[in-house]
Amino acid sequence: MPPKWHWPIDPDKVPLVRVEPPGPKALEIVKRDEAVLMQSFARWYPLVVARGYGPVVEDVDGNLYIDYNAGIAVAATGHAHPKVVEAIKRQAELFLHYSLTDFYYEVAVKLAERLVSIAPISGQKRVFFTNSGTESVEGVVKIARGYFKGQRPYIISFYGAFHGRTYASMSLSASKPIHRRYFSPMMPNVIHAPYPHPVHCPFKAEDPEECGRYALEFLEEWIFGRLVSPEEVAAVIIEPVQGEGGYVVPPKSFIQGLRKMTQDYGILLGRRRGPDRLRADGALVRSGALRR
C-alpha cells in the first residue's frame, strides 16, 4: 500500500522547472540577504524556498524539487505534514513560551516522560531540553565537569567530529579548519583522538576492525599513557556515526571497546546522535545521551 499523500501537488510531476534557476525572484532575495544578514556561513546553492510539500520544496520562482536535503536531515516527516501542523497550531493557541527554567508546564513533562520511556538506556533517566545540537554539546561539557566537581578538567573528542559552532562545541570539533579559523584560543583541556575511519584509516590499516583496535590502543597508550591520566578526564564525546566528517560508520567493536574503557576509568561517555528530528506529533528532538 503506497503512503498517503497529503499535499496539493502531483508527485508524479516533480521535479518541475518552470524558470531556469536561480530565477529572478530568487536572485533578488539573495541580493537582499547579502545586504542585511551576516554572511558567516556559506550557502551551497542559491535556492530560495517558498514552501514545502512533504518531500518536495518549491522555490520562489515556482520550481519544484525533490528534497533530498530535508533541512540537513531534520524534516523526518516532510514539510507541512498535517499532524505536525495541527500539533503546532494546537500549542500556539494555548501558549508558545513561558520559561521552563523558571516555571512548570505539563507539555514539557509529557514529552520528557515519552522520551524516557523509549530511550534505550538502562537505569534512571532524565531529560534536558535544548534548542540545538551545539547547545546540547555545551550542556554535556558543563554536566560532565560539574558531575566531577571540577576535579576532571579534560574532555576527549575525535578528529573528523563536528559538534557545533559555539565555543565549547567548536573546540571539540575537528572536521574543517575553517570552522575554527580566526577564533583561537579554543576552550582549554580538549584532546582530539583519531577516529577509526573504515576506509581512510588514520593508522593505514586496511581492515576496519584492525583500525578500531588501533584507535583504542592509541587512547590507552598515547593519551592515557603519555598525555593525561584517565582520572583527569571527565568525558569522551563522540558521534557514533560522524556526519560532517563524511557519514563515517566506525567498527562496532570500537564503540563497544570505547564504552568499556570509559566504564573502567569512570569517564562519562557523551554520544551525539546527529541532526535534529521532527516527530509526527510536532516535537523537535535532539537525540543524544550522556552515560556513566
C-alpha positions as a Markdown table, in Angstrom:
| # | Residue | x | y | z |
|---|---|---|---|---|
| 1 | Met | 0.0 | 0.0 | 0.0 |
| 2 | Pro | 1.5 | 3.3 | -1.1 |
| 3 | Pro | 2.0 | 6.0 | 1.6 |
| 4 | Lys | -0.8 | 8.6 | 1.9 |
| 5 | Trp | -0.1 | 11.8 | 0.0 |
| 6 | His | -1.3 | 14.9 | 1.9 |
| 7 | Trp | -0.3 | 17.7 | -0.3 |
| 8 | Pro | -1.9 | 19.7 | -3.2 |
| 9 | Ile | 0.6 | 18.8 | -5.9 |
| 10 | Asp | 1.0 | 15.8 | -8.2 |
| 11 | Pro | 4.2 | 13.9 | -7.0 |
| 12 | Asp | 4.5 | 12.4 | -10.5 |
| 13 | Lys | 5.2 | 15.9 | -11.9 |
| 14 | Val | 8.2 | 16.5 | -9.6 |
| 15 | Pro | 10.8 | 17.8 | -10.3 |
| 16 | Leu | 9.4 | 20.6 | -12.3 |
| 17 | Val | 11.4 | 23.6 | -13.6 |
| 18 | Arg | 9.3 | 26.5 | -14.7 |
| 19 | Val | 12.0 | 29.1 | -14.6 |
| 20 | Glu | 15.7 | 28.4 | -15.1 |
| 21 | Pro | 17.2 | 28.5 | -11.5 |
| 22 | Pro | 18.1 | 30.7 | -9.9 |
| 23 | Gly | 15.2 | 32.7 | -11.1 |
| 24 | Pro | 14.7 | 36.5 | -10.9 |
| 25 | Lys | 12.8 | 36.4 | -7.6 |
| 26 | Ala | 15.5 | 34.2 | -6.1 |
| 27 | Leu | 18.3 | 36.4 | -7.2 |
| 28 | Glu | 16.6 | 39.5 | -5.9 |
| 29 | Ile | 16.2 | 37.9 | -2.4 |
| 30 | Val | 19.8 | 36.6 | -2.4 |
| 31 | Lys | 20.9 | 40.2 | -3.0 |
| 32 | Arg | 18.8 | 41.5 | -0.2 |
| 33 | Asp | 20.1 | 38.7 | 2.1 |
| 34 | Glu | 23.7 | 39.7 | 1.4 |
| 35 | Ala | 22.9 | 43.3 | 2.4 |
| 36 | Val | 21.3 | 42.6 | 5.8 |
| 37 | Leu | 22.3 | 39.2 | 7.1 |
| 38 | Met | 25.8 | 38.2 | 8.4 |
| 39 | Gln | 27.5 | 36.1 | 5.7 |
| 40 | Ser | 29.2 | 34.0 | 8.3 |
| 41 | Phe | 28.2 | 30.7 | 6.6 |
| 42 | Ala | 28.4 | 29.5 | 3.0 |
| 43 | Arg | 25.2 | 28.6 | 1.2 |
| 44 | Trp | 25.6 | 25.6 | -1.1 |
| 45 | Tyr | 23.3 | 26.9 | -3.8 |
| 46 | Pro | 21.1 | 29.9 | -4.3 |
| 47 | Leu | 17.9 | 28.0 | -3.6 |
| 48 | Val | 15.3 | 30.3 | -2.1 |
| 49 | Val | 12.5 | 28.2 | -0.6 |
| 50 | Ala | 8.9 | 29.4 | -0.6 |
| 51 | Arg | 7.2 | 26.4 | 0.8 |
| 52 | Gly | 7.3 | 22.6 | 1.1 |
| 53 | Tyr | 5.0 | 19.7 | 0.4 |
| 54 | Gly | 6.2 | 16.6 | 2.2 |
| 55 | Pro | 9.4 | 15.5 | 0.4 |
| 56 | Val | 9.1 | 18.4 | -2.1 |
| 57 | Val | 10.2 | 22.0 | -1.9 |
| 58 | Glu | 9.0 | 24.9 | -4.1 |
| 59 | Asp | 11.2 | 27.9 | -4.7 |
| 60 | Val | 10.0 | 31.5 | -5.0 |
| 61 | Asp | 10.0 | 31.2 | -8.8 |
| 62 | Gly | 7.6 | 28.2 | -8.8 |
| 63 | Asn | 10.2 | 25.4 | -9.4 |
| 64 | Leu | 9.6 | 22.1 | -7.6 |
| 65 | Tyr | 12.4 | 19.9 | -6.4 |
| 66 | Ile | 12.6 | 16.5 | -4.7 |
| 67 | Asp | 14.0 | 17.5 | -1.3 |
| 68 | Tyr | 17.0 | 15.2 | -0.5 |
| 69 | Asn | 18.3 | 17.8 | 1.8 |
| 70 | Ala | 15.4 | 17.9 | 4.3 |
| 71 | Gly | 16.9 | 20.8 | 6.2 |
| 72 | Ile | 20.1 | 18.9 | 6.8 |
| 73 | Ala | 18.2 | 15.7 | 7.7 |
| 74 | Val | 15.8 | 17.3 | 10.2 |
| 75 | Ala | 12.5 | 17.2 | 8.4 |
| 76 | Ala | 11.9 | 13.5 | 9.0 |
| 77 | Thr | 8.1 | 13.8 | 8.5 |
| 78 | Gly | 8.5 | 16.0 | 5.4 |
| 79 | His | 7.3 | 19.6 | 5.1 |
| 80 | Ala | 3.9 | 20.7 | 6.3 |
| 81 | His | 2.8 | 17.3 | 7.5 |
| 82 | Pro | -0.9 | 17.7 | 8.7 |
| 83 | Lys | -0.1 | 16.1 | 12.1 |
| 84 | Val | 2.8 | 18.4 | 12.7 |
| 85 | Val | 0.9 | 21.5 | 11.5 |
| 86 | Glu | -2.0 | 20.5 | 13.8 |
| 87 | Ala | 0.3 | 20.0 | 16.8 |
| 88 | Ile | 1.9 | 23.4 | 16.3 |
| 89 | Lys | -1.4 | 25.2 | 15.9 |
| 90 | Arg | -2.9 | 23.4 | 18.9 |
| 91 | Gln | 0.0 | 24.5 | 21.1 |
| 92 | Ala | 0.2 | 28.0 | 19.6 |
| 93 | Glu | -3.4 | 28.6 | 20.6 |
| 94 | Leu | -2.5 | 27.8 | 24.2 |
| 95 | Phe | 0.9 | 29.5 | 24.7 |
| 96 | Leu | 4.3 | 29.4 | 22.9 |
| 97 | His | 6.7 | 30.0 | 25.7 |
| 98 | Tyr | 6.8 | 30.6 | 29.4 |
| 99 | Ser | 10.4 | 29.8 | 30.6 |
| 100 | Leu | 10.7 | 26.2 | 31.7 |
| 101 | Thr | 13.8 | 27.2 | 33.7 |
| 102 | Asp | 11.6 | 29.4 | 36.0 |
| 103 | Phe | 8.2 | 27.7 | 36.0 |
| 104 | Tyr | 6.4 | 24.5 | 35.1 |
| 105 | Tyr | 4.1 | 23.3 | 32.4 |
| 106 | Glu | 2.8 | 19.8 | 31.6 |
| 107 | Val | 3.6 | 19.6 | 27.9 |
| 108 | Ala | 7.3 | 19.5 | 28.8 |
| 109 | Val | 6.7 | 16.8 | 31.4 |
| 110 | Lys | 4.7 | 14.7 | 29.0 |
| 111 | Leu | 7.4 | 14.9 | 26.3 |
| 112 | Ala | 10.1 | 14.0 | 28.8 |
| 113 | Glu | 8.1 | 11.1 | 30.0 |
| 114 | Arg | 7.7 | 9.9 | 26.4 |
| 115 | Leu | 11.4 | 10.2 | 25.7 |
| 116 | Val | 12.4 | 8.4 | 28.9 |
| 117 | Ser | 10.0 | 5.6 | 28.1 |
| 118 | Ile | 11.7 | 4.9 | 24.7 |
| 119 | Ala | 15.3 | 5.8 | 25.4 |
| 120 | Pro | 17.5 | 2.6 | 25.0 |
| 121 | Ile | 19.3 | 3.4 | 28.3 |
| 122 | Ser | 19.1 | 1.3 | 31.5 |
| 123 | Gly | 18.6 | 2.8 | 34.9 |
| 124 | Gln | 17.2 | 6.2 | 35.9 |
| 125 | Lys | 17.0 | 8.7 | 33.1 |
| 126 | Arg | 16.4 | 12.4 | 33.0 |
| 127 | Val | 15.9 | 14.8 | 30.1 |
| 128 | Phe | 17.4 | 18.2 | 29.4 |
| 129 | Phe | 15.8 | 20.2 | 26.6 |
| 130 | Thr | 17.9 | 22.3 | 24.3 |
| 131 | Asn | 17.4 | 24.5 | 21.3 |
| 132 | Ser | 20.1 | 23.0 | 19.1 |
| 133 | Gly | 22.8 | 20.4 | 18.8 |
| 134 | Thr | 25.6 | 22.8 | 19.7 |
| 135 | Glu | 23.7 | 23.8 | 22.9 |
| 136 | Ser | 23.3 | 20.1 | 23.7 |
| 137 | Val | 27.1 | 19.6 | 23.5 |
| 138 | Glu | 27.7 | 22.7 | 25.6 |
| 139 | Gly | 25.4 | 21.3 | 28.2 |
| 140 | Val | 27.2 | 17.9 | 28.1 |
| 141 | Val | 30.5 | 19.7 | 28.8 |
| 142 | Lys | 29.1 | 21.5 | 31.8 |
| 143 | Ile | 27.3 | 18.5 | 33.1 |
| 144 | Ala | 30.4 | 16.3 | 32.8 |
| 145 | Arg | 32.7 | 18.8 | 34.5 |
| 146 | Gly | 30.1 | 19.6 | 37.1 |
| 147 | Tyr | 29.5 | 16.0 | 37.9 |
| 148 | Phe | 33.1 | 15.6 | 39.0 |
| 149 | Lys | 33.0 | 19.0 | 40.8 |
| 150 | Gly | 35.8 | 20.3 | 38.6 |
| 151 | Gln | 38.2 | 17.5 | 39.5 |
| 152 | Arg | 38.3 | 16.2 | 36.0 |
| 153 | Pro | 39.0 | 19.1 | 33.6 |
| 154 | Tyr | 39.7 | 17.2 | 30.3 |
| 155 | Ile | 37.3 | 16.3 | 27.5 |
| 156 | Ile | 38.3 | 14.0 | 24.7 |
| 157 | Ser | 36.8 | 14.3 | 21.2 |
| 158 | Phe | 37.8 | 12.9 | 17.8 |
| 159 | Tyr | 39.3 | 14.1 | 14.6 |
| 160 | Gly | 36.5 | 14.4 | 11.9 |
| 161 | Ala | 33.9 | 15.4 | 14.5 |
| 162 | Phe | 31.6 | 18.3 | 14.1 |
| 163 | His | 29.7 | 19.3 | 17.3 |
| 164 | Gly | 28.6 | 22.9 | 16.6 |
| 165 | Arg | 29.7 | 26.5 | 16.2 |
| 166 | Thr | 29.5 | 27.8 | 19.8 |
| 167 | Tyr | 32.8 | 27.8 | 21.7 |
| 168 | Ala | 32.9 | 24.5 | 23.6 |
| 169 | Ser | 31.4 | 22.7 | 20.6 |
| 170 | Met | 33.7 | 24.4 | 18.2 |
| 171 | Ser | 36.7 | 23.4 | 20.4 |
| 172 | Leu | 35.6 | 19.8 | 20.3 |
| 173 | Ser | 35.1 | 19.9 | 16.5 |
| 174 | Ala | 37.8 | 18.9 | 14.1 |
| 175 | Ser | 36.3 | 18.3 | 10.7 |
| 176 | Lys | 37.4 | 21.5 | 8.8 |
| 177 | Pro | 39.9 | 24.2 | 9.7 |
| 178 | Ile | 37.6 | 26.9 | 8.5 |
| 179 | His | 35.2 | 26.2 | 11.5 |
| 180 | Arg | 38.0 | 27.3 | 13.9 |
| 181 | Arg | 39.9 | 29.9 | 11.8 |
| 182 | Tyr | 40.3 | 33.3 | 13.5 |
| 183 | Phe | 38.6 | 32.1 | 16.7 |
| 184 | Ser | 41.5 | 31.0 | 18.8 |
| 185 | Pro | 42.3 | 30.4 | 21.6 |
| 186 | Met | 39.9 | 27.4 | 21.8 |
| 187 | Met | 38.5 | 26.1 | 25.1 |
| 188 | Pro | 41.4 | 24.6 | 27.0 |
| 189 | Asn | 41.7 | 20.9 | 28.1 |
| 190 | Val | 40.3 | 19.4 | 24.9 |
| 191 | Ile | 42.1 | 16.4 | 23.4 |
| 192 | His | 41.4 | 15.0 | 20.0 |
| 193 | Ala | 42.0 | 11.4 | 19.2 |
| 194 | Pro | 42.0 | 9.5 | 15.9 |
| 195 | Tyr | 38.6 | 8.2 | 14.7 |
| 196 | Pro | 38.6 | 4.8 | 13.1 |
| 197 | His | 37.6 | 5.6 | 9.6 |
| 198 | Pro | 36.9 | 2.2 | 7.9 |
| 199 | Val | 38.1 | 3.5 | 4.5 |
| 200 | His | 40.6 | 6.2 | 5.3 |
| 201 | Cys | 42.1 | 4.7 | 8.5 |
| 202 | Pro | 44.5 | 7.2 | 10.2 |
| 203 | Phe | 46.7 | 4.2 | 11.1 |
| 204 | Lys | 46.7 | 2.9 | 7.4 |
| 205 | Ala | 45.1 | -0.3 | 8.4 |
| 206 | Glu | 43.1 | -2.0 | 5.6 |
| 207 | Asp | 40.8 | -3.9 | 7.9 |
| 208 | Pro | 38.1 | -1.8 | 9.7 |
| 209 | Glu | 38.2 | -3.9 | 12.8 |
| 210 | Glu | 42.0 | -3.6 | 13.0 |
| 211 | Cys | 41.6 | 0.2 | 12.6 |
| 212 | Gly | 39.2 | 0.2 | 15.5 |
| 213 | Arg | 41.7 | -1.7 | 17.7 |
| 214 | Tyr | 44.5 | 0.7 | 16.8 |
| 215 | Ala | 42.2 | 3.7 | 17.8 |
| 216 | Leu | 41.5 | 2.1 | 21.2 |
| 217 | Glu | 45.2 | 1.4 | 21.7 |
| 218 | Phe | 46.1 | 5.0 | 20.8 |
| 219 | Leu | 43.7 | 6.2 | 23.5 |
| 220 | Glu | 45.2 | 3.8 | 26.1 |
| 221 | Glu | 48.9 | 4.0 | 25.2 |
| 222 | Trp | 49.4 | 7.5 | 23.9 |
| 223 | Ile | 46.7 | 9.7 | 25.5 |
| 224 | Phe | 46.3 | 8.0 | 28.9 |
| 225 | Gly | 49.9 | 6.7 | 28.9 |
| 226 | Arg | 51.7 | 9.8 | 27.9 |
| 227 | Leu | 49.4 | 12.9 | 28.0 |
| 228 | Val | 46.8 | 12.8 | 30.8 |
| 229 | Ser | 45.8 | 10.4 | 33.4 |
| 230 | Pro | 42.3 | 8.9 | 32.8 |
| 231 | Glu | 41.4 | 10.1 | 36.3 |
| 232 | Glu | 41.6 | 13.7 | 34.9 |
| 233 | Val | 39.2 | 13.0 | 32.0 |
| 234 | Ala | 35.5 | 14.0 | 32.6 |
| 235 | Ala | 34.0 | 12.8 | 29.4 |
| 236 | Val | 34.6 | 11.3 | 26.0 |
| 237 | Ile | 32.3 | 12.9 | 23.4 |
| 238 | Ile | 31.7 | 11.0 | 20.2 |
| 239 | Glu | 29.4 | 10.8 | 17.2 |
| 240 | Pro | 28.7 | 7.1 | 16.8 |
| 241 | Val | 28.3 | 7.9 | 13.1 |
| 242 | Gln | 30.2 | 11.0 | 12.1 |
| 243 | Gly | 28.2 | 13.4 | 9.9 |
| 244 | Glu | 30.3 | 16.4 | 8.9 |
| 245 | Gly | 33.3 | 14.0 | 8.8 |
| 246 | Gly | 31.8 | 12.1 | 5.9 |
| 247 | Tyr | 29.0 | 9.9 | 7.3 |
| 248 | Val | 31.6 | 7.6 | 8.7 |
| 249 | Val | 30.4 | 4.4 | 10.4 |
| 250 | Pro | 33.1 | 3.0 | 12.7 |
| 251 | Pro | 33.6 | -0.7 | 13.6 |
| 252 | Lys | 31.0 | -1.8 | 16.1 |
| 253 | Ser | 33.8 | -3.3 | 18.2 |
| 254 | Phe | 35.4 | 0.2 | 18.6 |
| 255 | Ile | 32.2 | 1.7 | 20.1 |
| 256 | Gln | 31.9 | -1.3 | 22.4 |
| 257 | Gly | 35.5 | -1.1 | 23.4 |
| 258 | Leu | 35.3 | 2.7 | 24.0 |
| 259 | Arg | 32.2 | 2.1 | 26.2 |
| 260 | Lys | 34.1 | -0.5 | 28.3 |
| 261 | Met | 37.2 | 1.8 | 28.5 |
| 262 | Thr | 35.1 | 4.7 | 29.8 |
| 263 | Gln | 33.3 | 2.5 | 32.3 |
| 264 | Asp | 36.6 | 1.1 | 33.6 |
| 265 | Tyr | 38.0 | 4.5 | 34.2 |
| 266 | Gly | 34.8 | 6.1 | 35.4 |
| 267 | Ile | 34.7 | 8.5 | 32.5 |
| 268 | Leu | 31.3 | 9.8 | 31.2 |
| 269 | Leu | 30.5 | 8.9 | 27.6 |
| 270 | Gly | 28.7 | 11.6 | 25.6 |
| 271 | Arg | 27.1 | 10.4 | 22.4 |
| 272 | Arg | 25.9 | 13.0 | 19.9 |
| 273 | Arg | 23.3 | 11.3 | 17.7 |
| 274 | Gly | 23.4 | 13.6 | 14.6 |
| 275 | Pro | 20.8 | 16.0 | 13.3 |
| 276 | Asp | 17.5 | 17.0 | 14.9 |
| 277 | Arg | 14.4 | 15.1 | 14.2 |
| 278 | Leu | 10.9 | 16.5 | 13.9 |
| 279 | Arg | 8.4 | 13.9 | 15.0 |
| 280 | Ala | 4.9 | 13.5 | 13.7 |
| 281 | Asp | 3.4 | 14.9 | 16.9 |
| 282 | Gly | 5.4 | 18.1 | 16.4 |
| 283 | Ala | 8.2 | 17.5 | 18.9 |
| 284 | Leu | 11.6 | 18.6 | 17.8 |
| 285 | Val | 14.1 | 16.2 | 19.3 |
| 286 | Arg | 17.8 | 16.5 | 19.5 |
| 287 | Ser | 18.9 | 12.9 | 20.1 |
| 288 | Gly | 21.9 | 12.4 | 22.3 |
| 289 | Ala | 22.9 | 10.8 | 25.6 |
| 290 | Leu | 25.4 | 11.1 | 28.4 |
| 291 | Arg | 26.1 | 7.9 | 30.2 |
| 292 | Arg | 28.2 | 6.8 | 33.2 |
